[in-house]
Amino acid sequence: MQLADWQERDWKRAQRWADCCTRGECAYATERPERYLGGGCPGVHCTLHWEETQAVLRYRECFRKAAWWKSLRERPRTVQRVSRRLASDET
């Protein structure tokens, strides 16, 4: 079975992203990523599979980006907990 031109292009781009991510050139390889400038992996993982007679590309966040988002969501909670502790220690 053959991929369409746009699928071939997107699949090759996803493979480049995976290679960059493996080398640590992922935008989310550090704890505080800079704005994505288009050089390495943007934190996206892609899979290719066939459904009946049609190729399907599925995209999802890579594990590094998911961990970064989780830490970003938890950061305000941690600050609130520390602030409450400090306030209760002062009394």
C-alpha positions in Angstrom: 0.0 0.0 0.0 1.1 3.5 -0.8 1.0 6.7 1.3 -0.4 9.8 -0.3 2.1 12.6 -0.9 1.0 14.6 2.1 1.1 11.6 4.3 4.6 10.7 3.1 5.7 14.3 3.9 4.1 14.3 7.3 5.5 10.9 8.2 9.0 11.9 7.2 8.7 15.1 9.3 7.4 13.0 12.3 10.4 10.7 11.9 12.8 13.7 11.9 11.1 14.9 15.1 11.6 11.5 16.7 15.3 11.5 15.8 15.7 14.9 17.3 13.9 13.9 20.5 16.1 10.8 20.8 19.2 13.0 20.5 17.8 15.3 23.2 17.0 18.1 20.8 13.4 18.2 22.0 11.8 21.5 22.9 10.8 19.9 26.2 14.1 18.2 27.0 14.8 20.8 29.7 12.7 21.7 32.7 11.9 25.1 31.4 11.6 25.0 27.6 12.1 28.1 25.5 9.6 29.1 22.9 9.7 26.5 20.1 11.8 27.9 17.2 11.3 25.0 14.8 14.7 23.4 15.1 14.1 20.1 16.9 11.1 18.1 18.1 8.1 20.2 19.1 7.0 17.6 21.7 4.8 15.6 19.4 4.9 11.8 18.8 3.4 10.3 15.7 2.4 6.8 14.8 1.4 5.4 11.4 -0.9 2.5 11.0 -3.4 1.2 8.4 -7.1 1.1 8.9 -8.6 -1.2 6.3 -7.1 0.3 3.1 -6.2 3.7 4.3 -3.0 4.9 6.1 -3.7 6.9 9.3 -1.2 9.2 11.1 -2.0 9.9 14.7 -0.3 12.6 16.7 0.0 12.9 20.5 2.2 14.7 23.0 5.4 13.0 23.7 6.2 11.9 27.3 8.5 14.9 27.9 5.9 17.5 26.9 3.3 15.6 29.0 5.6 15.7 32.1 6.3 19.4 31.5 2.6 20.2 31.4 2.0 18.2 34.5 4.8 20.1 36.4 3.4 23.4 35.0 -0.1 22.6 36.4 1.3 21.5 39.8 3.5 24.6 40.2 0.8 26.9 41.4 -0.5 24.3 43.9 3.0 23.9 45.3 3.3 27.7 45.7 -0.1 27.8 47.4 0.9 25.0 49.9 4.2 26.7 50.7 2.4 30.1 51.2 -0.1 28.5 53.5 2.6 26.8 55.5 4.5 30.0 55.9 1.4 31.9 56.9 0.5 29.2 59.6 4.1 29.2 60.9 3.9 33.0 61.5 0.9 32.7 63.8 
